[in-house]
Structures are given as structure tokens and as C-alpha cells.
Amino acid sequence: MDPPEQLEKELAALDAFRELMKKLGPPASMEQIAKMKVEKADIFICTPPKAGTTWMQQICHQLRSGGDMEFEEISENIPFIEHAYDEGIDLDADQRFKPRMFKTHLCEALTPKGARYIVVTRHPYDMAVSSFKFMEGWMFEAGTISLDTFITEHLVKLPAPRGRNRHIASWWPRHADADVLWVFYEDMKEDLQTQVERVATFMGITDPAVISQAVHKSTFAFMKEHEEQFSEIPMKRKRNVELGLRPDAGSGQGKVRVGGGERHLLSERSKAALDESWRNICQPVLGAATFVEWRAAWKSEQEATHTQSPEKDREDCLC
């Protein structure tokens, strides 16, 4: 097949994919979110898609519950607010454990105010590959859209307030606020213990046994062993019927995967498109030309500002 003909077929598949995606977040969902009765102690896990959301859900739930694993899928405990309306979830209801927690991919302006926020970010290259892997075989048939087309014709063209870089840029002005904890996926991967301790401090949890257990149950090995509990399969099965997809579409894809090892799949064209998107959207706000440069600057900022005692930090964050 000639390249122009192949691209035309891929773009047609991409259009169909976009139409399905629109049905995952109807206007009624945003209306429900806007009416949420937020409590001061609530915690929102705020991430771009595929930035370690499920991993942070597990960390937070283990810390607040003291080790609970009695659930079919993690989102039962920490609802995805953009899907709550379609799944019949009452966002104002009590949860099994305190504090209440929610997951969202919304930008800062659209996220309910008056709570606490854990923002997790990740290298754009890895989010792009992971997003493609997650959608392929679920929202579009494998082989109908290439990774290159998915990135250059879809991801980098997402309008405001959508898009991974737009999410990062929207939250960054609040990164030093006392009610916001900023976490890098790469730091979770390099030193899980330290990042779980940071989350615990933010939540006001000091029990070493609870923290140790949360670290253990948030490791790759443990979560891989319990992979079905982090698969979103119940949500997919329900939504597949409504979207006209195969009932089992997407059921074979696991979310517990070692991240960062598939950048070799990216073409130079895709990397250039992702880099340009960063420069256009993130650099004016973050002041860094690349993700790597920005993360290094953030680490330097943390070292320079960690002059408060742990007790003062914890006092600021408790609600």
C-alpha cells in the first residue's frame, strides 16, 4: 500500500477513535463534577493520562487503609471523576476509608477546588507510548493506527484544556502550594520508599508500619501479582457494550508494566513533534526547554527550600 493511501486509512481510523473518546466524557459528567461537594480533607490524584495514576492510587489507598486489598479494582476505592456519571457513582458519597480520594486527568482550572492535590507527571515520550499501548486493541483495532500517526496527528494536536503538556502547564503555577504535592513518576521508579514517605507526610500519616506496608504493596512485584485489581477491566466491560465495541475489547492489556523501556519505538518524527509541543506549551510556563532540564531544576528547588521542619510541613498539610 502506498504511504499516502496508508495514511488516509489511518486518519479514518483516528477519526473513528476520536468519536468514541467523546462518548467517554459527556457534558453531563462535567456538570456532575462542577456540583461536587468537596471536603477540605479530600485528596485528588491529578495526572495526565499514563503518568502513573494507578500506581499513585495504590500508594494512597494503602496509606489511608493500612493495607486493604479487598476490592475488585482500585477505582472502586478511588473513583475516576470524569467517568463517575456514566458509571452511576455518586461523587458526594462517603467512601470506605478516609480521607476521600478521587482520580482525575482534568487540568487545574476544571478540577474541583477546596481539597488537597497530588500531581504526578512523567516524561512525555513515555506517556505517549503508554497511551498508544493502552488504547490499541481497545478503542481501535491493533494495526489500524501506527504509533507515529497516533502521536503526530492526535496527541500533540489535542486542544486546550486537554493534552499531557497542557495538564502539566496548568498545574505548575501551584506546585509550591501547601495543599499540592508534586511527584515525578521517575522518582517513584527510582526510589519508591522516599516517594511513599513524601505522600504519607502530605497525608499526615506517621506510623512506620503503615508506611512500610504501603511501600511493599505498591511495588511492581506485588501489583503485578494482583494485576487484575489494577486493570480497569470492570469499567471497560461496561463501557464496551455502551460504545458498541466487543465485550472483551481491551481486557488483555495490563496496566502494571515497567515504564520507560519502550522509547525505542518512537520515530525521530514523533520525538520532534513531542519536543516541539513541550517548547510551545510547557517552556513558557516552566522555563525549561526539556522535561529532563525541568525535573533537574525542580530537584534543585526542593533542596533549596527544604528548610522547614517535618512537623511544620505536616501541620501545613493536615486538614
Number of C-alpha atoms within 10 A of each C-alpha: 6 7 8 9 10 13 16 12 13 19 19 13 15 21 12 13 17 14 10 16 13 10 13 15 16 14 12 12 16 18 11 16 20 14 11 16 13 17 15 15 18 16 24 26 22 27 26 24 21 25 27 23 21 21 19 25 23 25 25 24 23 21 28 21 15 17 20 14 15 9 11 15 19 20 22 16 19 24 22 20 26 22 20 17 20 18 14 8 14 13 21 14 10 10 14 11 14 13 19 24 25 20 23 22 24 22 21 21 11 14 18 17 16 14 18 25 27 20 27 23 25 24 18 21 20 17 21 26 23 21 17 19 17 17 16 21 18 20 19 20 14 12 10 17 21 16 20 20 16 20 22 16 16 16 20 20 13 13 10 10 15 15 20 28 25 22 25 24 19 18 20 15 12 16 16 13 13 16 20 20 21 19 20 17 21 18 14 18 16 10 10 18 18 13 20 21 19 16 20 22 20 22 21 19 17 13 11 11 12 18 24 17 15 26 22 18 20 23 17 16 12 13 19 17 10 15 17 18 22 21 22 21 20 16 15 19 17 14 19 18 13 13 15 9 17 11 15 15 21 23 16 11 17 16 22 21 13 10 19 17 10 12 15 10 12 17 12 11 13 21 18 13 19 20 17 16 20 24 19 14 17 24 18 12 15 19 12 17 16 17 20 11 11 16 18 12 14 16 10 11 12 12 9 9 9 10 9 8 9 11 10 9 16 18 14 14 18 16 15
